[in-house]
Amino acid sequence: MPAFKLVKNLKVPGVEPPREACKDPNCPWHGTLKVRGLILEGFVEKAKARKMAVVRHDYLYYSEKYKRYERRMSKIHAHIPECIKVEPGQKVVIGECRPIAKTVKFVVLGVKG
């Protein structure tokens, strides 16, 4: 048995695996949770709940009627693994996964910047 915990390679550009290990089964790096689908960037608005954060994702939407882009934003609930430390205002990368709770369908992959 190795002395260190194996870390999965998620192949997400710009995101490095966390330095510390965790025993969270819903961790994409050390647990069994698989990341599939969307990979988004956003800013953490709230991190008050236990193991959950509200991430604000800003994007551009093209309006056919006015022939121009408009800024839109959505708030996404994301699970925070034990090995990743997140505070409000930080830019994070989140990935889509299976539903963890009623509204939580994303997981924080890492802090950017």
C-alpha positions as CSV (number, residue, x, y, z in Angstrom):
1,M,0.0,0.0,0.0
2,P,1.5,3.4,-1.0
3,A,2.1,6.0,1.7
4,F,0.4,8.7,-0.4
5,K,-3.2,8.9,-1.7
6,L,-3.5,8.6,-5.4
7,V,-4.9,11.6,-7.3
8,K,-6.9,11.2,-10.4
9,N,-6.0,13.1,-13.6
10,L,-9.1,15.1,-14.6
11,K,-7.4,16.7,-17.6
12,V,-8.9,20.2,-17.0
13,P,-6.7,22.9,-18.4
14,G,-5.6,25.5,-15.9
15,V,-6.5,23.4,-12.8
16,E,-3.9,21.6,-10.7
17,P,-4.7,18.9,-8.2
18,P,-4.9,19.9,-4.5
19,R,-1.8,19.4,-2.4
20,E,-3.6,17.8,0.6
21,A,-5.6,14.6,0.5
22,C,-9.2,14.1,1.7
23,K,-11.6,11.3,2.5
24,D,-14.6,12.9,0.9
25,P,-16.4,10.3,-1.4
26,N,-17.8,13.2,-3.5
27,C,-14.3,14.6,-4.3
28,P,-13.4,14.4,-8.0
29,W,-9.7,14.1,-7.2
30,H,-9.6,11.6,-4.3
31,G,-13.1,10.1,-4.3
32,T,-15.4,8.2,-6.7
33,L,-17.2,11.2,-8.2
34,K,-16.9,11.5,-12.0
35,V,-16.9,14.8,-13.8
36,R,-18.8,14.9,-17.1
37,G,-20.4,17.6,-19.3
38,L,-19.9,21.3,-18.7
39,I,-16.8,22.9,-17.3
40,L,-17.5,26.5,-16.2
41,E,-15.7,29.4,-14.5
42,G,-17.3,31.7,-12.0
43,F,-16.9,33.7,-8.8
44,V,-17.9,32.4,-5.4
45,E,-20.8,34.5,-4.0
46,K,-21.5,32.6,-0.8
47,A,-19.8,29.7,1.0
48,K,-21.9,29.7,4.2
49,A,-23.4,26.2,3.8
50,R,-21.4,23.1,4.8
51,K,-19.6,21.7,1.8
52,M,-21.6,23.9,-0.6
53,A,-21.0,27.2,-2.4
54,V,-23.1,29.5,-4.7
55,V,-21.1,30.3,-7.8
56,R,-22.0,33.2,-10.1
57,H,-21.4,32.4,-13.8
58,D,-21.4,35.3,-16.2
59,Y,-21.9,34.7,-19.9
60,L,-23.0,36.4,-23.1
61,Y,-26.3,35.8,-24.8
62,Y,-27.0,36.8,-28.5
63,S,-30.4,38.4,-28.9
64,E,-31.8,37.8,-32.4
65,K,-34.3,40.6,-32.2
66,Y,-31.8,43.4,-31.4
67,K,-28.8,41.7,-33.2
68,R,-26.4,42.2,-30.3
69,Y,-25.0,40.4,-27.3
70,E,-26.3,41.0,-23.7
71,R,-24.7,40.0,-20.5
72,R,-26.4,37.4,-18.4
73,M,-25.6,35.6,-15.2
74,S,-26.7,32.5,-13.4
75,K,-26.2,31.3,-9.9
76,I,-25.1,27.6,-9.6
77,H,-24.8,25.6,-6.4
78,A,-21.6,23.6,-6.3
79,H,-20.2,21.0,-3.8
80,I,-16.8,21.9,-2.2
81,P,-14.5,18.9,-1.4
82,E,-12.7,18.9,1.9
83,C,-9.3,19.3,0.2
84,I,-10.2,22.6,-1.6
85,K,-10.4,25.8,0.5
86,V,-12.8,28.4,-1.0
87,E,-13.7,31.9,0.1
88,P,-16.2,34.4,-1.3
89,G,-14.9,36.4,-4.2
90,Q,-12.5,33.8,-5.5
91,K,-12.5,32.7,-9.1
92,V,-13.2,28.9,-9.3
93,V,-13.6,26.2,-12.0
94,I,-16.6,24.0,-11.6
95,G,-17.5,20.8,-13.4
96,E,-20.8,19.0,-14.0
97,C,-21.4,15.7,-12.2
98,R,-24.2,13.5,-11.0
99,P,-26.8,15.1,-8.7
100,I,-25.4,15.2,-5.2
101,A,-28.4,17.0,-3.6
102,K,-31.7,18.5,-4.9
103,T,-30.0,21.6,-6.3
104,V,-26.3,20.6,-6.3
105,K,-25.2,19.2,-9.7
106,F,-21.7,20.7,-9.9
107,V,-18.5,20.3,-8.0
108,V,-15.6,22.7,-7.4
109,L,-12.5,21.5,-9.3
110,G,-10.1,24.1,-8.1
111,V,-9.3,27.8,-7.5
112,K,-8.0,29.8,-10.4
113,G,-5.7,32.7,-9.9
